[in-house]
Amino acid sequence: MARWTVTFTDQPEMDRVRGDKARREAHIAFVRSRPELQIGGALAMRPMQDFPGAIWNVEAETRQDVERLILQDPYYVAALRRYTITEWGTASAIQQILS
């Protein structure tokens, strides 16, 4: 398994999506039901700022697995949310580079 970080960048209109109670509850249920989603949360650069995005840490075999997870999330709206997927180095891969 590889580890991945997903960084979401939202358009200001994403506030409407977050404000929809049913969609929020569906998003929370989705996140809680996915054990491969290790941690996630809103991304704010300073306290009391509107959320310009979010970040996830995911454990998955492939980038395509991560992308499938993103596309299934009730909060994902292609017109309002962009994402970047970055793979982490594994300890064994780092050890091989250092050797």
FIKOLZA-1660 file (N, C-alpha, C; in steps of 0.1 Angstrom, whole numbers, plus 5000, padded with zeros to 4 digits):
% residues 99
   i   px   py   pz ch aa at
   1 5008 4988 5000  A  M  N
   1 5000 5000 5000  A  M CA
   1 5009 5012 5000  A  M  C
   2 5004 5022 4993  A  A  N
   2 5011 5035 4992  A  A CA
   2 5003 5045 5000  A  A  C
   3 5010 5056 5004  A  R  N
   3 5003 5067 5011  A  R CA
   3 5003 5079 5002  A  R  C
   4 4991 5086 5003  A  W  N
   4 4989 5097 4994  A  W CA
   4 4983 5109 5002  A  W  C
   5 4986 5121 4997  A  T  N
   5 4980 5133 5002  A  T CA
   5 4972 5139 4991  A  T  C
   6 4960 5142 4994  A  V  N
   6 4951 5149 4984  A  V CA
   6 4949 5163 4990  A  V  C
   7 4952 5173 4982  A  T  N
   7 4949 5187 4985  A  T CA
   7 4939 5192 4976  A  T  C
   8 4928 5196 4982  A  F  N
   8 4916 5202 4975  A  F CA
   8 4917 5217 4975  A  F  C
   9 4914 5223 4964  A  T  N
   9 4913 5238 4963  A  T CA
   9 4899 5241 4958  A  T  C
  10 4892 5249 4966  A  D  N
  10 4878 5251 4963  A  D CA
  10 4875 5265 4958  A  D  C
  11 4865 5266 4949  A  Q  N
  11 4860 5279 4945  A  Q CA
  11 4851 5284 4956  A  Q  C
  12 4849 5298 4957  A  P  N
  12 4841 5303 4968  A  P CA
  12 4827 5298 4968  A  P  C
  13 4822 5294 4957  A  E  N
  13 4808 5288 4956  A  E CA
  13 4807 5275 4963  A  E  C
  14 4818 5269 4967  A  M  N
  14 4818 5256 4974  A  M CA
  14 4811 5257 4988  A  M  C
  15 4810 5270 4993  A  D  N
  15 4803 5272 5006  A  D CA
  15 4789 5267 5005  A  D  C
  16 4782 5269 4994  A  R  N
  16 4768 5264 4992  A  R CA
  16 4767 5249 4994  A  R  C
  17 4777 5242 4988  A  V  N
  17 4777 5227 4990  A  V CA
  17 4779 5224 5004  A  V  C
  18 4789 5230 5011  A  R  N
  18 4791 5227 5025  A  R CA
  18 4779 5231 5034  A  R  C
  19 4772 5241 5030  A  G  N
  19 4760 5245 5037  A  G CA
  19 4748 5237 5036  A  G  C
  20 4748 5227 5027  A  D  N
  20 4737 5218 5024  A  D CA
  20 4738 5207 5035  A  D  C
  21 4729 5207 5045  A  K  N
  21 4729 5198 5056  A  K CA
  21 4729 5183 5052  A  K  C
  22 4720 5180 5042  A  A  N
  22 4720 5166 5038  A  A CA
  22 4733 5161 5031  A  A  C
  23 4738 5170 5023  A  R  N
  23 4751 5167 5016  A  R CA
  23 4762 5166 5026  A  R  C
  24 4762 5175 5036  A  R  N
  24 4773 5174 5047  A  R CA
  24 4772 5161 5054  A  R  C
  25 4760 5157 5058  A  E  N
  25 4758 5144 5065  A  E CA
  25 4762 5132 5056  A  E  C
  26 4759 5133 5044  A  A  N
  26 4764 5122 5034  A  A CA
  26 4779 5122 5033  A  A  C
  27 4785 5134 5033  A  H  N
  27 4800 5134 5032  A  H CA
  27 4806 5128 5045  A  H  C
  28 4801 5132 5056  A  I  N
  28 4806 5127 5069  A  I CA
  28 4805 5112 5070  A  I  C
  29 4793 5107 5066  A  A  N
  29 4791 5092 5066  A  A CA
  29 4801 5085 5056  A  A  C
  30 4803 5091 5044  A  F  N
  30 4812 5086 5034  A  F CA
  30 4826 5085 5040  A  F  C
  31 4831 5096 5046  A  V  N
  31 4844 5097 5051  A  V CA
  31 4846 5086 5062  A  V  C
  32 4836 5085 5071  A  R  N
  32 4837 5076 5082  A  R CA
  32 4837 5061 5078  A  R  C
  33 4831 5059 5066  A  S  N
  33 4830 5045 5061  A  S CA
  33 4842 5040 5053  A  S  C
  34 4851 5049 5051  A  R  N
  34 4863 5046 5043  A  R CA
  34 4875 5045 5051  A  R  C
  35 4879 5032 5055  A  P  N
  35 4891 5031 5063  A  P CA
  35 4904 5035 5056  A  P  C
  36 4904 5035 5043  A  E  N
  36 4916 5040 5036  A  E CA
  36 4919 5055 5037  A  E  C
  37 4908 5062 5041  A  L  N
  37 4910 5076 5043  A  L CA
  37 4914 5078 5058  A  L  C
  38 4927 5080 5059  A  Q  N
  38 4933 5080 5073  A  Q CA
  38 4930 5092 5081  A  Q  C
  39 4930 5104 5074  A  I  N
  39 4927 5116 5081  A  I CA
  39 4923 5126 5070  A  I  C
  40 4914 5135 5074  A  G  N
  40 4910 5145 5065  A  G CA
  40 4904 5157 5072  A  G  C
  41 4903 5168 5066  A  G  N
  41 4897 5180 5072  A  G CA
  41 4898 5192 5064  A  G  C
  42 4891 5202 5068  A  A  N
  42 4891 5215 5061  A  A CA
  42 4905 5221 5062  A  A  C
  43 4908 5229 5052  A  L  N
  43 4921 5236 5051  A  L CA
  43 4919 5251 5052  A  L  C
  44 4924 5257 5063  A  A  N
  44 4923 5271 5064  A  A CA
  44 4937 5276 5068  A  A  C
  45 4941 5287 5062  A  M  N
  45 4955 5292 5064  A  M CA
  45 4956 5300 5077  A  M  C
  46 4945 5305 5082  A  R  N
  46 4945 5313 5095  A  R CA
  46 4932 5311 5102  A  R  C
  47 4932 5313 5115  A  P  N
  47 4919 5311 5122  A  P CA
  47 4908 5320 5117  A  P  C
  48 4896 5314 5118  A  M  N
  48 4884 5321 5114  A  M CA
  48 4883 5325 5099  A  M  C
  49 4891 5319 5091  A  Q  N
  49 4891 5321 5076  A  Q CA
  49 4881 5311 5070  A  Q  C
  50 4875 5316 5059  A  D  N
  50 4867 5306 5051  A  D CA
  50 4876 5296 5046  A  D  C
  51 4870 5284 5044  A  F  N
  51 4879 5272 5040  A  F CA
  51 4881 5273 5025  A  F  C
  52 4894 5275 5021  A  P  N
  52 4897 5275 5007  A  P CA
  52 4899 5261 5001  A  P  C
  53 4897 5251 5010  A  G  N
  53 4899 5237 5005  A  G CA
  53 4899 5227 5016  A  G  C
  54 4906 5216 5014  A  A  N
  54 4906 5205 5023  A  A CA
  54 4919 5197 5020  A  A  C
  55 4922 5188 5030  A  I  N
  55 4933 5179 5028  A  I CA
  55 4929 5165 5033  A  I  C
  56 4934 5155 5026  A  W  N
  56 4932 5141 5030  A  W CA
  56 4945 5134 5030  A  W  C
  57 4947 5124 5039  A  N  N
  57 4958 5114 5038  A  N CA
  57 4951 5101 5035  A  N  C
  58 4955 5094 5025  A  V  N
  58 4949 5082 5020  A  V CA
  58 4959 5071 5019  A  V  C
  59 4955 5059 5023  A  E  N
  59 4963 5047 5020  A  E CA
  59 4956 5039 5009  A  E  C
  60 4963 5037 4998  A  A  N
  60 4957 5030 4986  A  A CA
  60 4968 5024 4978  A  A  C
  61 4964 5014 4970  A  E  N
  61 4974 5008 4961  A  E CA
  61 4978 5017 4950  A  E  C
  62 4969 5024 4943  A  T  N
  62 4972 5032 4931  A  T CA
  62 4966 5046 4932  A  T  C
  63 4971 5054 4924  A  R  N
  63 4966 5068 4922  A  R CA
  63 4951 5067 4917  A  R  C
  64 4948 5057 4909  A  Q  N
  64 4935 5056 4904  A  Q CA
  64 4925 5052 4915  A  Q  C
  65 4930 5044 4925  A  D  N
  65 4921 5041 4937  A  D CA
  65 4918 5054 4945  A  D  C
  66 4928 5063 4946  A  V  N
  66 4926 5075 4953  A  V CA
  66 4916 5084 4945  A  V  C
  67 4918 5085 4932  A  E  N
  67 4909 5093 4924  A  E CA
  67 4895 5088 4925  A  E  C
  68 4893 5074 4925  A  R  N
  68 4879 5069 4926  A  R CA
  68 4873 5073 4940  A  R  C
  69 4881 5073 4950  A  L  N
  69 4876 5077 4963  A  L CA
  69 4871 5092 4963  A  L  C
  70 4879 5100 4957  A  I  N
  70 4876 5115 4955  A  I CA
  70 4863 5116 4948  A  I  C
  71 4861 5109 4937  A  L  N
  71 4849 5111 4928  A  L CA
  71 4837 5106 4935  A  L  C
  72 4838 5097 4944  A  Q  N
  72 4826 5091 4951  A  Q CA
  72 4822 5100 4963  A  Q  C
  73 4830 5110 4967  A  D  N
  73 4827 5118 4979  A  D CA
  73 4815 5128 4975  A  D  C
  74 4805 5128 4983  A  P  N
  74 4794 5137 4981  A  P CA
  74 4798 5152 4980  A  P  C
  75 4809 5155 4986  A  Y  N
  75 4814 5169 4985  A  Y CA
  75 4821 5172 4972  A  Y  C
  76 4824 5162 4965  A  Y  N
  76 4832 5165 4952  A  Y CA
  76 4822 5171 4941  A  Y  C
  77 4825 5183 4937  A  V  N
  77 4818 5189 4926  A  V CA
  77 4829 5194 4916  A  V  C
  78 4830 5188 4905  A  A  N
  78 4841 5191 4896  A  A CA
  78 4842 5206 4892  A  A  C
  79 4831 5213 4891  A  A  N
  79 4832 5227 4887  A  A CA
  79 4837 5236 4899  A  A  C
  80 4836 5231 4911  A  L  N
  80 4839 5239 4923  A  L CA
  80 4851 5234 4931  A  L  C
  81 4856 5222 4928  A  R  N
  81 4867 5217 4936  A  R CA
  81 4878 5210 4927  A  R  C
  82 4890 5215 4928  A  R  N
  82 4901 5209 4921  A  R CA
  82 4909 5201 4932  A  R  C
  83 4917 5192 4927  A  Y  N
  83 4926 5184 4936  A  Y CA
  83 4939 5181 4930  A  Y  C
  84 4949 5179 4940  A  T  N
  84 4962 5174 4936  A  T CA
  84 4965 5162 4945  A  T  C
  85 4970 5152 4938  A  I  N
  85 4973 5139 4945  A  I CA
  85 4988 5138 4945  A  I  C
  86 4994 5136 4957  A  T  N
  86 5008 5134 4959  A  T CA
  86 5011 5121 4966  A  T  C
  87 5020 5113 4961  A  E  N
  87 5024 5101 4967  A  E CA
  87 5035 5103 4977  A  E  C
  88 5034 5097 4989  A  W  N
  88 5045 5098 4999  A  W CA
  88 5055 5087 4996  A  W  C
  89 5067 5089 4999  A  G  N
  89 5077 5078 4999  A  G CA
  89 5074 5069 5010  A  G  C
  90 5076 5056 5008  A  T  N
  90 5075 5046 5019  A  T CA
  90 5088 5045 5025  A  T  C
  91 5089 5040 5037  A  A  N
  91 5101 5038 5044  A  A CA
  91 5111 5029 5036  A  A  C
  92 5106 5018 5030  A  S  N
  92 5115 5010 5023  A  S CA
  92 5120 5017 5010  A  S  C
  93 5112 5025 5004  A  A  N
  93 5116 5032 4992  A  A CA
  93 5127 5042 4996  A  A  C
  94 5125 5049 5007  A  I  N
  94 5134 5059 5012  A  I CA
  94 5147 5052 5015  A  I  C
  95 5146 5041 5022  A  Q  N
  95 5158 5033 5026  A  Q CA
  95 5166 5029 5013  A  Q  C
  96 5159 5025 5002  A  Q  N
  96 5166 5021 4990  A  Q CA
  96 5173 5033 4984  A  Q  C
  97 5167 5045 4984  A  I  N
  97 5173 5057 4978  A  I CA
  97 5186 5060 4986  A  I  C
  98 5185 5059 4999  A  L  N
  98 5196 5063 5008  A  L CA
  98 5208 5053 5007  A  L  C
  99 5205 5041 5003  A  S  N
  99 5215 5030 5003  A  S CA
  99 5225 5032 4991  A  S  C
% end
